[in-house]
Amino acid sequence: MNQIDLNGRTAVVTGGAGGIGRAIAERLSASGCRVAIWDLNVETGVREDVLFQQVDVIDEAGVARAAAATLATLGTIDILVNNAGITGPTQPLETYDYAAWKRTVEVNLCSVFLCSRAVIPGMTARGHGRIVNIASVAGKEGNPAMSAYSAPKAGVIPLAKGLARELAETGILVNCVTPGLIGTELLKQMSPEAVAMSRSKIPVNRIGEPREVAALVAWLCSDECSFSTGAAFDISGGRSTY
């Protein structure tokens, strides 16, 4: 593992109890970063080296409380990784339940707004920050029978671009990552047909690993990433190259 220096930094990783989020939290911690995980599910993620905040990332008041508690315990929030997400049901739009649609959109997109808004004032005051949004290749290309997932993941990309320009002179860099098919528990939320369809589009002919996404995110969180903002970094095994 290549070493990335994040000593003295504090990161919040949403949805960090499992999957890609857990891999990101572990990689940031291994790089010397203090890590706070904001997640509804604390049972699967309890570890001594991180601060866990049980929070629903689409609850405005809950996010505010989590931010205050993190600051009270760790002192600062230098890095935010907006990773929390759900795939939602895999089915045609015409049969989609509206409540399920709304929750899928809110978790994947509205949480990015709420969590970013909660940490930006402190980053601005210190003149430094890194925000990394975990989008998806589905947000670039769309996946059939996954419109409720594809639509908000598409929204995460221009949100990062617009926010990056908004904050360009503050010392805060905002980027996003667009993973393709990654081997996590989220795959179990997809139908076998959807997984097979997605894998068939990957030129390197394999499913990605969470640690590979985490490595890219760690660099984006570091001071070595100093002249990239508003960008979408692809990590899809060649499925999308833009």
Residue pairs with C-beta under 8 A, 6 or more apart in sequence:
1 30
1 215
2 215
3 31
4 31
4 218
4 219
4 221
4 222
4 224
5 31
5 32
5 222
5 223
6 28
6 31
6 32
6 33
6 79
6 218
6 221
6 222
7 31
7 32
7 33
8 32
9 32
9 33
9 34
9 78
9 79
9 221
10 33
10 34
10 35
10 36
10 70
10 74
10 75
10 76
10 77
10 78
10 79
11 25
11 28
11 33
11 34
11 35
11 36
11 77
11 78
11 79
11 80
11 81
11 221
12 35
12 36
12 37
12 38
12 67
12 70
12 77
12 79
12 80
12 81
12 115
12 119
13 21
13 24
13 25
13 28
13 35
13 36
13 37
13 38
13 81
13 83
14 21
14 37
14 38
14 39
14 57
14 80
14 81
14 82
14 83
14 84
14 111
14 115
15 21
15 38
15 39
15 57
15 83
15 84
15 85
16 22
16 24
16 25
16 35
16 37
16 38
16 39
16 45
16 50
16 81
16 83
17 37
17 39
17 41
17 42
17 44
17 45
17 52
18 41
18 44
18 45
18 184
18 185
19 182
19 184
19 185
19 186
19 210
20 83
20 134
20 179
20 182
20 184
20 210
20 213
20 214
21 37
21 39
21 81
21 83
21 84
21 134
22 45
22 210
23 210
23 211
23 213
23 214
24 81
24 83
24 210
24 213
24 214
24 217
24 218
25 35
25 37
25 50
26 214
27 211
27 214
27 215
27 217
27 218
28 35
28 79
28 81
28 214
28 217
28 218
28 221
29 35
29 49
29 50
31 218
31 222
33 79
33 221
34 51
34 74
35 49
35 50
35 51
36 50
36 51
36 52
36 53
36 70
36 73
36 74
36 77
37 45
37 50
37 51
37 52
37 53
38 53
38 55
38 57
38 63
38 66
38 70
38 84
38 115
39 45
39 52
39 53
39 54
39 55
39 84
40 54
40 55
40 56
42 52
42 54
45 52
46 52
51 70
51 73
51 74
53 66
53 69
53 70
55 62
55 63
55 65
55 66
56 62
57 63
57 84
57 107
57 111
57 114
57 115
58 103
58 106
58 107
58 110
58 111
58 114
60 114
63 111
63 114
63 115
63 118
64 118
66 118
67 77
67 118
67 119
70 77
71 77
71 122
76 122
76 126
77 119
77 122
77 123
78 123
78 126
78 128
78 129
78 130
79 129
79 130
79 131
79 132
79 221
80 115
80 116
80 119
80 129
80 130
80 131
80 132
81 131
81 132
81 134
81 217
81 221
82 111
82 112
82 115
82 116
82 131
82 132
82 133
82 134
82 156
83 134
84 107
84 108
84 111
85 107
85 108
85 134
85 136
85 153
85 186
86 103
86 104
86 107
86 108
86 149
86 186
86 189
87 104
87 146
87 149
87 186
87 189
87 190
88 100
88 101
88 103
88 104
88 146
88 148
88 149
88 189
89 96
89 97
89 100
89 104
89 148
90 145
90 146
90 189
90 190
90 191
90 194
91 145
92 145
93 147
93 148
96 147
96 148
100 148
101 148
104 148
104 149
104 152
105 148
105 151
105 152
108 149
108 152
108 153
108 156
109 152
109 153
109 155
109 156
109 159
112 133
112 156
112 159
113 159
116 131
116 163
119 129
119 131
120 129
120 131
120 167
120 172
123 129
123 131
123 170
123 171
123 172
124 167
124 170
124 171
124 172
126 171
127 170
127 171
128 171
128 172
129 167
129 170
129 171
129 172
129 173
130 172
130 173
130 174
130 220
130 221
130 222
130 225
131 160
131 163
131 172
131 173
131 174
131 175
132 174
132 175
132 176
132 177
132 217
132 220
132 221
133 156
133 157
133 159
133 160
133 174
133 175
133 176
133 177
134 156
134 176
134 177
134 179
134 213
134 217
135 153
135 154
135 156
135 157
135 160
135 176
135 177
135 178
135 179
135 232
136 149
136 150
136 153
136 178
136 179
136 180
137 178
137 179
137 180
137 234
137 236
137 239
137 240
138 146
138 149
138 150
138 153
138 154
139 150
139 152
139 153
139 154
139 155
139 156
139 157
139 178
140 154
140 157
140 178
140 232
140 240
140 242
141 150
141 239
141 240
142 150
142 154
143 149
143 150
143 194
143 197
143 198
144 194
144 197
145 191
145 194
146 190
146 194
156 176
157 176
157 178
157 232
160 174
160 175
160 176
160 230
160 232
161 230
161 232
163 174
164 173
164 174
164 175
164 229
164 230
164 231
165 230
167 173
167 174
167 229
168 229
168 230
173 220
173 225
173 226
173 228
173 229
174 229
174 230
175 220
175 225
175 228
175 229
175 230
175 231
175 232
175 233
176 231
176 232
176 233
177 213
177 216
177 217
177 220
177 232
177 233
177 235
178 232
178 233
178 234
178 235
178 236
178 240
179 208
179 213
179 235
179 236
180 198
180 201
180 202
180 208
180 235
180 236
180 237
180 239
180 240
181 187
181 195
181 198
181 199
181 202
181 207
181 208
181 236
181 237
182 207
182 208
182 209
182 210
182 212
182 213
183 207
183 208
183 209
183 210
184 210
187 195
187 207
190 198
199 205
199 207
201 239
202 236
202 237
202 238
202 239
203 237
203 238
203 239
204 237
204 238
205 237
206 237
208 235
208 236
208 237
212 235
213 235
216 233
216 235
219 225
220 228
220 233
234 240
234 241
234 242
